[in-house]
Amino acid sequence: MEKALLSNKNRMKRRIDEISSFTEIDSEITRRTYSAAWADAVDYLKKEFALAGMTCRMDSFGNLIGRYDPLNSGEKPFAVGSHLDSVKNAGKYDGVAGIVCGLEMVSMLHENGIAPKHPIEVIATADEEGAICQKGYFGARFMTGDMTAEQCLGFRNAEGKNIADLQGDCRLFKDITFGSDCGWAKNCYRSWLEIHVEQGNVLETEHKQAGIVCGVVGIGRIFVKFTGSSDHAGPTLMKGRQDSLAAAAALITHVWETGQKKSGDLVCTVARLHNSPNIHNVISGETELVIDYRSADDSLSQATATEFKAFVKSLEESYGVKTEITAETYTPVKLFDKDMISAIKALEMPDTMELYSWAGHDAKAFANVIPTAMIFMPSIGGKSHSPLEFTPIESFELVCNNAVKLFL
């Protein structure tokens, strides 16, 4: 009987902790793509890839690729990974879990002198969180040719900087020209596997140790601008005021109530707001916000977006303000590859269930061009995008000990 390959939980924990130490702010985990902290994390991964017997390269966007091909076959590889960047004040596990699991499975093979049936590439993608491109998973979109290099350059972060500006300030891109390799991953891989923390509490609630993800829900965003009139908060009579923030508040409440009425089928959020002049004794004159809505039913998403935009328009009369939809994005429901899902089920990992992902992931971009699947690990308390984010290392062990068989 062949000896079972076993993962090393101490090695995985060390890698998670070391990656989390690369941060822009000492008191929290913040690692935006192209920051000095992100560049330091890239350098760290290059060393870890080399220790696991991999060669390493980086594309012109900043996606880092480690290749394990001990037989030098040159064959089309499997791909496994996730994103290296984080949101502001993040937890340790979002994105990093997928990189660490991919790296661990290669390490298991390497230390046991085992060659996979095809090469494996572990990928640490860039700007998945949407700091530059609000559509999300920007690096994966670049790799898969979801947008052109010119289109990529059209997106700017909150400081108004695009990729060229940000790369110009990053030491890793001194000899790299952006864009010539856009779409390089289209025909490069046999499959994409992304192991990720759930970022919700379904697995924990159902007492499951892992989740087989059937697809990613549709995700839409509506960018709304209200323009009123700034006046003194005291002498200006209530009747006739044009308070942009009051109108925005009505929309926020409506979005919340809509989500509550359709709970289980739809989630809706307003979590980004800019208000001007934002002074305690001045009526607001301009307010901008973003509505985020998600559903596993594209028709429900479309109907919800239509209703939200009509409600925005109705606020012009109610509050005496002007309204504008300044931008709108929607990525439809994406189902994952049936054969890959069947292969994961055949592993017979204990206590698993099927579920949708209600968060966007790199896998959604890869699923447009290659067979793709995801495995979830529990997020304790459903916490994510938070310092309280936690997934037990035993979940990493379970998934790696089983998923490595997909490569043999």
KEKOLMAR-926549 format. One record per residue (C-alpha): z, x, y negated; residue number from 1; residue in one letter. Coordinates in nm, 4 decimals. Layout:
KEKOLMAR-926549
        zz        xx        yy  zator  padren
         Z         X         Y    NUM       A
...
This chain:
KEKOLMAR-926549
        zz        xx        yy  zator  padren
    0.0000    0.0000    0.0000      1       M
   -0.0962    0.1360   -0.3421      2       E
    0.1891    0.2148   -0.5782      3       K
    0.2182   -0.0355   -0.8625      4       A
    0.1494    0.0968   -1.2106      5       L
    0.4557    0.0500   -1.4279      6       L
    0.4802    0.0682   -1.8048      7       S
    0.7362    0.2772   -1.9889      8       N
    0.9484    0.0549   -2.2124      9       K
    1.1140    0.3470   -2.3897     10       N
    0.7763    0.4917   -2.4841     11       R
    0.6570    0.1550   -2.6136     12       M
    0.9758    0.1016   -2.8124     13       K
    0.9436    0.4483   -2.9642     14       R
    0.5863    0.3822   -3.0701     15       R
    0.6767    0.0466   -3.2243     16       I
    0.9646    0.2028   -3.4175     17       D
    0.7602    0.5007   -3.5327     18       E
    0.4704    0.2872   -3.6565     19       I
    0.7147    0.0613   -3.8431     20       S
    0.8507    0.3683   -4.0238     21       S
    0.5209    0.4055   -4.2106     22       F
    0.5773    0.1797   -4.5087     23       T
    0.5020    0.1662   -4.8790     24       E
    0.8555    0.0483   -4.9602     25       I
    1.1590    0.2135   -4.8001     26       D
    1.3675   -0.1032   -4.7696     27       S
    1.0995   -0.3081   -4.5923     28       E
    0.7835   -0.2854   -4.3797     29       I
    0.4769   -0.3074   -4.6021     30       T
    0.1624   -0.1299   -4.4831     31       R
   -0.1541   -0.2418   -4.6591     32       R
   -0.4890   -0.0996   -4.5528     33       T
   -0.5843    0.2156   -4.7480     34       Y
   -0.2281    0.2738   -4.8711     35       S
   -0.0665    0.6131   -4.8106     36       A
    0.1625    0.4515   -4.5523     37       A
   -0.1373    0.3100   -4.3650     38       W
   -0.3112    0.6499   -4.3719     39       A
    0.0032    0.8134   -4.2295     40       D
    0.0101    0.5506   -3.9515     41       A
   -0.3557    0.6253   -3.8726     42       V
   -0.2744    0.9967   -3.8408     43       D
    0.0171    0.9135   -3.6103     44       Y
   -0.2061    0.7007   -3.3847     45       L
   -0.4668    0.9759   -3.3660     46       K
   -0.1992    1.2052   -3.2188     47       K
   -0.0781    0.9402   -2.9745     48       E
   -0.4347    0.8669   -2.8658     49       F
   -0.4901    1.2358   -2.7961     50       A
   -0.1689    1.2568   -2.5900     51       L
   -0.3026    0.9696   -2.3760     52       A
   -0.6241    1.1581   -2.3028     53       G
   -0.8418    0.9775   -2.5554     54       M
   -1.1018    1.0966   -2.8007     55       T
   -1.0816    0.9410   -3.1450     56       C
   -1.3104    0.8267   -3.4243     57       R
   -1.2932    0.6019   -3.7308     58       M
   -1.5700    0.3832   -3.8719     59       D
   -1.6532    0.3641   -4.2413     60       S
   -1.4301    0.0611   -4.2917     61       F
   -1.1204    0.2268   -4.1484     62       G
   -1.1053    0.0774   -3.7995     63       N
   -0.9607    0.3453   -3.5698     64       L
   -1.0988    0.3764   -3.2154     65       I
   -0.9510    0.5771   -2.9272     66       G
   -1.1760    0.6138   -2.6195     67       R
   -1.0483    0.6760   -2.2672     68       Y
   -1.3356    0.7852   -2.0438     69       D
   -1.1989    1.0430   -1.7973     70       P
   -1.5199    1.0396   -1.5911     71       L
   -1.7365    1.0937   -1.9019     72       N
   -1.9497    0.8061   -1.7799     73       S
   -2.0740    0.7065   -2.1222     74       G
   -2.0724    0.3445   -2.0035     75       E
   -2.0122    0.0411   -2.2213     76       K
   -1.6312    0.0136   -2.2507     77       P
   -1.3648   -0.2532   -2.2443     78       F
   -1.1954   -0.2979   -2.5822     79       A
   -0.8300   -0.3766   -2.6390     80       V
   -0.6221   -0.3676   -2.9555     81       G
   -0.5142   -0.5400   -3.2737     82       S
   -0.4436   -0.4602   -3.6388     83       H
   -0.2440   -0.1794   -3.7988     84       L
   -0.1970   -0.3305   -4.1451     85       D
    0.0887   -0.5634   -4.2347     86       S
    0.1797   -0.8274   -4.4875     87       V
    0.4432   -0.7470   -4.7488     88       K
    0.7969   -0.7331   -4.6072     89       N
    0.6716   -0.7732   -4.2519     90       A
    0.8238   -0.7432   -3.9067     91       G
    0.7596   -0.4674   -3.6537     92       K
    0.5435   -0.6526   -3.4042     93       Y
    0.2553   -0.8403   -3.5657     94       D
   -0.0624   -0.6472   -3.4822     95       G
    0.1298   -0.3389   -3.3743     96       V
    0.2149   -0.5083   -3.0425     97       A
   -0.1519   -0.5202   -2.9433     98       G
   -0.2137   -0.1571   -3.0329     99       I
    0.0974   -0.0395   -2.8498    100       V
    0.0126   -0.2448   -2.5397    101       C
   -0.3426   -0.1105   -2.5305    102       G
   -0.2190    0.2440   -2.5775    103       L
    0.0484    0.1952   -2.3118    104       E
   -0.1994    0.0716   -2.0510    105       M
   -0.4175    0.3774   -2.1107    106       V
   -0.1071    0.5981   -2.0932    107       S
   -0.0179    0.4413   -1.7566    108       M
   -0.3622    0.5262   -1.6207    109       L
   -0.3691    0.8742   -1.7725    110       H
   -0.0299    0.9886   -1.6429    111       E
   -0.1180    0.8645   -1.2938    112       N
   -0.4610    1.0277   -1.2962    113       G
   -0.6397    0.6958   -1.2543    114       I
   -0.9851    0.6290   -1.3971    115       A
   -1.0618    0.2695   -1.4984    116       P
   -1.3749    0.1065   -1.3578    117       K
   -1.5252    0.1330   -1.7057    118       H
   -1.4111    0.3263   -2.0151    119       P
   -1.1449    0.1703   -2.2361    120       I
   -1.1349    0.1803   -2.6145    121       E
   -0.8111    0.1021   -2.7961    122       V
   -0.8816   -0.0211   -3.1466    123       I
   -0.6497   -0.0391   -3.4467    124       A
   -0.8330   -0.2662   -3.6883    125       T
   -0.7986   -0.2645   -4.0669    126       A
   -0.7175   -0.5389   -4.3204    127       D
   -0.6683   -0.8162   -4.0683    128       E
   -0.4094   -0.9736   -4.2959    129       E
   -0.6585   -1.0450   -4.5748    130       G
   -0.5160   -0.8413   -4.8608    131       A
   -0.8748   -0.7678   -4.9698    132       I
   -1.0787   -1.0453   -4.8054    133       C
   -0.8861   -1.3725   -4.8079    134       Q
   -1.0895   -1.4964   -4.5102    135       K
   -0.8837   -1.2597   -4.2923    136       G
   -0.9625   -1.0066   -4.0141    137       Y
   -1.1852   -0.8149   -4.2528    138       F
   -1.2182   -0.4994   -4.0426    139       G
   -1.3190   -0.6994   -3.7351    140       A
   -1.5715   -0.8942   -3.9423    141       R
   -1.7214   -0.5614   -4.0528    142       F
   -1.7368   -0.4314   -3.6952    143       M
   -1.9049   -0.7444   -3.5620    144       T
   -2.1500   -0.7867   -3.8488    145       G
   -2.0007   -1.1178   -3.9617    146       D
   -2.0901   -1.0099   -4.3153    147       M
   -2.3042   -0.7380   -4.4667    148       T
   -2.1668   -0.4243   -4.6283    149       A
   -2.2767   -0.5617   -4.9652    150       E
   -2.0855   -0.8829   -4.9022    151       Q
   -1.7799   -0.6819   -4.8004    152       C
   -1.7864   -0.5001   -5.1330    153       L
   -1.7797   -0.8339   -5.3149    154       G
   -1.4194   -0.9068   -5.2116    155       F
   -1.1303   -0.7819   -5.4244    156       R
   -0.7552   -0.7649   -5.3752    157       N
   -0.4900   -0.9047   -5.6085    158       A
   -0.5269   -0.5977   -5.8336    159       E
   -0.9019   -0.6526   -5.8619    160       G
   -0.9987   -0.3561   -5.6424    161       K
   -1.2721   -0.3691   -5.3784    162       N
   -1.3149   -0.1494   -5.0703    163       I
   -1.4945    0.1272   -5.2610    164       A
   -1.2115    0.1464   -5.5146    165       D
   -0.9415    0.1505   -5.2483    166       L
   -1.1150    0.4038   -5.0259    167       Q
   -1.1654    0.6247   -5.3287    168       G
   -0.7872    0.6449   -5.3611    169       D
   -0.7279    0.7057   -4.9876    170       C
   -0.7289    1.0616   -4.8517    171       R
   -0.8933    0.9597   -4.5215    172       L
   -1.2268    0.8700   -4.6846    173       F
   -1.3130    1.1819   -4.8817    174       K
   -1.6108    1.2550   -4.6544    175       D
   -1.6965    0.8982   -4.5464    176       I
   -1.9529    0.6710   -4.7147    177       T
   -1.8808    0.3028   -4.6684    178       F
   -2.1171    0.0556   -4.5048    179       G
   -2.3907    0.2287   -4.3065    180       S
   -2.2340    0.1320   -3.9709    181       D
   -2.1653   -0.2339   -4.0526    182       C
   -2.1978   -0.4447   -3.7365    183       G
   -2.1781   -0.1461   -3.5019    184       W
   -1.9645   -0.3277   -3.2417    185       A
   -2.2066   -0.6155   -3.1764    186       K
   -2.3474   -0.4786   -2.8499    187       N
   -2.0939   -0.2043   -2.7917    188       C
   -1.8312   -0.3661   -2.5661    189       Y
   -1.7983   -0.5492   -2.2361    190       R
   -1.5082   -0.7539   -2.3672    191       S
   -1.2264   -0.7708   -2.6209    192       W
   -0.8658   -0.8299   -2.5132    193       L
   -0.6013   -0.8809   -2.7785    194       E
   -0.2349   -0.8895   -2.6842    195       I
   -0.0297   -1.0386   -2.9660    196       H
    0.3049   -1.1908   -3.0462    197       V
    0.2766   -1.5703   -3.0608    198       E
    0.4079   -1.6072   -3.4189    199       Q
    0.5409   -1.9500   -3.3242    200       G
    0.8091   -2.0855   -3.0931    201       N
    0.6098   -2.2684   -2.8238    202       V
    0.6586   -2.0058   -2.5522    203       L
    1.0287   -1.9712   -2.6233    204       E
    1.0772   -2.3480   -2.6342    205       T
    0.8943   -2.3919   -2.3040    206       E
    1.0814   -2.0955   -2.1482    207       H
    0.7577   -1.9072   -2.0790    208       K
    0.7229   -1.5311   -2.0644    209       Q
    0.3563   -1.5136   -2.1667    210       A
    0.0802   -1.7351   -2.2995    211       G
   -0.2883   -1.7467   -2.2089    212       I
   -0.4685   -1.8356   -2.5289    213       V
   -0.7564   -2.0812   -2.4924    214       C
   -0.8789   -2.0378   -2.8495    215       G
   -0.7985   -2.0163   -3.2205    216       V
   -0.7731   -2.3288   -3.4337    217       V
   -0.9994   -2.3916   -3.7307    218       G
   -0.8585   -2.2417   -4.0512    219       I
   -0.9524   -2.3535   -4.4006    220       G
   -0.8456   -2.2597   -4.7525    221       R
   -0.9086   -2.4407   -5.0798    222       I
   -0.8533   -2.2504   -5.4053    223       F
   -0.7579   -2.4881   -5.6877    224       V
   -0.7261   -2.4295   -6.0625    225       K
   -0.5553   -2.6680   -6.3064    226       F
   -0.6116   -2.6254   -6.6807    227       T
   -0.3833   -2.8065   -6.9223    228       G
   -0.2452   -2.7234   -7.2667    229       S
    0.0451   -2.4894   -7.3408    230       S
    0.2858   -2.6354   -7.5952    231       D
    0.6529   -2.6119   -7.6877    232       H
    0.8762   -2.7614   -7.4187    233       A
    1.1020   -2.9242   -7.6805    234       G
    0.9121   -3.0984   -7.9617    235       P
    0.6132   -3.2015   -7.7497    236       T
    0.6541   -3.5645   -7.6412    237       L
    0.6287   -3.6395   -7.2709    238       M
    0.3536   -3.8921   -7.3262    239       K
    0.0237   -3.7106   -7.3615    240       G
    0.1402   -3.3782   -7.2212    241       R
   -0.1183   -3.1802   -7.0237    242       Q
    0.1102   -2.9922   -6.7878    243       D
   -0.0872   -2.7950   -6.5318    244       S
    0.2201   -2.7128   -6.3239    245       L
    0.3221   -3.0798   -6.2994    246       A
   -0.0245   -3.1612   -6.1626    247       A
    0.0008   -2.8717   -5.9180    248       A
    0.3410   -2.9969   -5.8041    249       A
    0.1916   -3.3379   -5.7259    250       A
   -0.0739   -3.1683   -5.5121    251       L
    0.1841   -2.9530   -5.3328    252       I
    0.3844   -3.2630   -5.2435    253       T
    0.0706   -3.4429   -5.1247    254       H
   -0.0278   -3.1485   -4.9022    255       V
    0.3228   -3.1428   -4.7521    256       W
    0.3223   -3.5170   -4.6857    257       E
   -0.0227   -3.5020   -4.5262    258       T
    0.0949   -3.2338   -4.2854    259       G
    0.4056   -3.4339   -4.1982    260       Q
    0.2036   -3.7476   -4.1213    261       K
   -0.0309   -3.5565   -3.8906    262       K
    0.2240   -3.3187   -3.7408    263       S
    0.1109   -3.1845   -3.4043    264       G
   -0.2570   -3.2150   -3.4946    265       D
   -0.2615   -3.0483   -3.8363    266       L
   -0.0602   -2.8013   -4.0428    267       V
   -0.0928   -2.7701   -4.4209    268       C
    0.0644   -2.5193   -4.6561    269       T
    0.0689   -2.4193   -5.0218    270       V
    0.2322   -2.0776   -5.0372    271       A
    0.0469   -1.8964   -5.3143    272       R
    0.0769   -2.0041   -5.6766    273       L
    0.0072   -1.8421   -6.0143    274       H
    0.1365   -2.0121   -6.3258    275       N
    0.0733   -1.9323   -6.6936    276       S
    0.2367   -1.8639   -6.9285    277       P
    0.5305   -1.9056   -6.6882    278       N
    0.7928   -1.9133   -6.9631    279       I
    1.0925   -2.1429   -6.9391    280       H
    1.0385   -2.3140   -7.2769    281       N
    0.6589   -2.3465   -7.2705    282       V
    0.4575   -2.6207   -7.1010    283       I
    0.2288   -2.4685   -6.8397    284       S
   -0.1333   -2.4380   -6.9466    285       G
   -0.2969   -2.2928   -6.6359    286       E
   -0.1912   -2.3057   -6.2713    287       T
   -0.3754   -2.1804   -5.9647    288       E
   -0.2842   -2.2324   -5.6012    289       L
   -0.4275   -2.2072   -5.2511    290       V
   -0.4125   -2.4782   -4.9850    291       I
   -0.4132   -2.3541   -4.6246    292       D
   -0.4922   -2.6123   -4.3543    293       Y
   -0.5400   -2.5706   -3.9794    294       R
   -0.6295   -2.7860   -3.6787    295       S
   -0.7702   -2.7585   -3.3273    296       A
   -1.0056   -3.0439   -3.4281    297       D
   -1.2858   -2.9399   -3.6657    298       D
   -1.3600   -3.2999   -3.7632    299       S
   -0.9966   -3.3540   -3.8651    300       L
   -1.0058   -3.0332   -4.0685    301       S
   -1.3213   -3.1417   -4.2484    302       Q
   -1.1812   -3.4877   -4.3230    303       A
   -0.8589   -3.3319   -4.4521    304       T
   -1.0456   -3.0951   -4.6849    305       A
   -1.2519   -3.3838   -4.8244    306       T
   -0.9380   -3.5887   -4.8891    307       E
   -0.7564   -3.2978   -5.0542    308       F
   -1.0460   -3.2348   -5.2939    309       K
   -1.0616   -3.6034   -5.3859    310       A
   -0.6874   -3.6021   -5.4541    311       F
   -0.7250   -3.2949   -5.6765    312       V
   -0.9902   -3.4759   -5.8790    313       K
   -0.7665   -3.7818   -5.9177    314       S
   -0.5009   -3.5704   -6.0878    315       L
   -0.7250   -3.5250   -6.3926    316       E
   -0.6563   -3.8804   -6.5023    317       E
   -0.2927   -3.8865   -6.3889    318       S
   -0.1937   -3.5679   -6.5717    319       Y
   -0.4616   -3.5191   -6.8361    320       G
   -0.5693   -3.1827   -6.6960    321       V
   -0.8982   -3.0306   -6.5902    322       K
   -0.9365   -2.9333   -6.2242    323       T
   -1.1667   -2.6905   -6.0498    324       E
   -1.2192   -2.5885   -5.6889    325       I
   -1.2814   -2.2182   -5.7503    326       T
   -1.3447   -2.1216   -5.3884    327       A
   -1.3369   -2.2672   -5.0401    328       E
   -1.3462   -2.1107   -4.6944    329       T
   -1.3442   -2.2494   -4.3412    330       Y
   -1.3733   -2.0808   -4.0037    331       T
   -1.4156   -2.3368   -3.7241    332       P
   -1.2308   -2.3608   -3.3942    333       V
   -1.3244   -2.0738   -3.1634    334       K
   -1.2756   -2.1084   -2.7870    335       L
   -1.2305   -1.7929   -2.5830    336       F
   -1.4361   -1.6769   -2.2843    337       D
   -1.3801   -1.8879   -1.9714    338       K
   -1.4375   -1.5991   -1.7292    339       D
   -1.1861   -1.3774   -1.9065    340       M
   -0.9313   -1.6583   -1.9134    341       I
   -0.9847   -1.7083   -1.5395    342       S
   -0.9332   -1.3361   -1.4779    343       A
   -0.6050   -1.3432   -1.6698    344       I
   -0.4903   -1.6495   -1.4755    345       K
   -0.5735   -1.4676   -1.1516    346       A
   -0.3163   -1.2007   -1.2429    347       L
   -0.0535   -1.4661   -1.1674    348       E
    0.1896   -1.3472   -1.4306    349       M
    0.5125   -1.5452   -1.3899    350       P
    0.6027   -1.8320   -1.6244    351       D
    0.2816   -1.8557   -1.8239    352       T
    0.1128   -2.1456   -2.0007    353       M
   -0.2076   -2.2111   -2.1929    354       E
   -0.1960   -2.2737   -2.5661    355       L
   -0.3958   -2.2462   -2.8868    356       Y
   -0.3352   -1.9841   -3.1495    357       S
   -0.2574   -2.1406   -3.4869    358       W
   -0.2923   -1.8052   -3.6614    359       A
   -0.6161   -1.6222   -3.7253    360       G
   -0.6716   -1.3011   -3.5305    361       H
   -0.9297   -1.0250   -3.4914    362       D
   -1.0171   -1.1940   -3.1621    363       A
   -1.1749   -1.4804   -3.3535    364       K
   -1.4337   -1.2443   -3.5026    365       A
   -1.4954   -1.0615   -3.1752    366       F
   -1.5427   -1.3917   -2.9908    367       A
   -1.8623   -1.4465   -3.1900    368       N
   -2.0332   -1.1461   -3.0298    369       V
   -1.8576   -1.0488   -2.7033    370       I
   -1.6444   -1.2131   -2.4300    371       P
   -1.2945   -1.2373   -2.5761    372       T
   -0.9449   -1.3399   -2.4683    373       A
   -0.5873   -1.3174   -2.5898    374       M
   -0.2458   -1.2962   -2.4295    375       I
    0.0612   -1.4034   -2.6251    376       F
    0.4147   -1.2717   -2.5946    377       M
    0.7096   -1.4812   -2.7174    378       P
    0.8255   -1.4629   -3.0775    379       S
    1.1989   -1.5226   -3.0693    380       I
    1.2935   -1.8040   -3.3043    381       G
    0.9260   -1.8425   -3.3909    382       G
    0.9694   -1.5779   -3.6604    383       K
    0.6701   -1.3764   -3.7830    384       S
    0.5494   -1.2259   -4.1110    385       H
    0.9202   -1.1691   -4.1572    386       S
    1.1734   -0.8880   -4.1076    387       P
    1.3353   -1.1192   -3.8498    388       L
    1.0286   -1.0984   -3.6241    389       E
    1.1309   -0.9976   -3.2704    390       F
    0.9737   -0.9810   -2.9249    391       T
    1.1766   -0.8327   -2.6360    392       P
    1.0444   -0.5067   -2.4939    393       I
    1.0639   -0.6707   -2.1503    394       E
    0.7747   -0.8956   -2.2582    395       S
    0.5699   -0.5839   -2.3298    396       F
    0.6534   -0.4523   -1.9828    397       E
    0.5513   -0.7751   -1.8100    398       L
    0.2187   -0.8032   -1.9885    399       V
    0.1218   -0.4357   -1.9556    400       C
    0.2194   -0.4194   -1.5882    401       N
   -0.0163   -0.7096   -1.5188    402       N
   -0.2958   -0.6776   -1.7750    403       A
   -0.3696   -0.3170   -1.6756    404       V
   -0.5148   -0.4583   -1.3529    405       K
   -0.8001   -0.6060   -1.5573    406       L
   -0.9345   -0.2527   -1.6037    407       F
   -0.9223   -0.1456   -1.2362    408       L
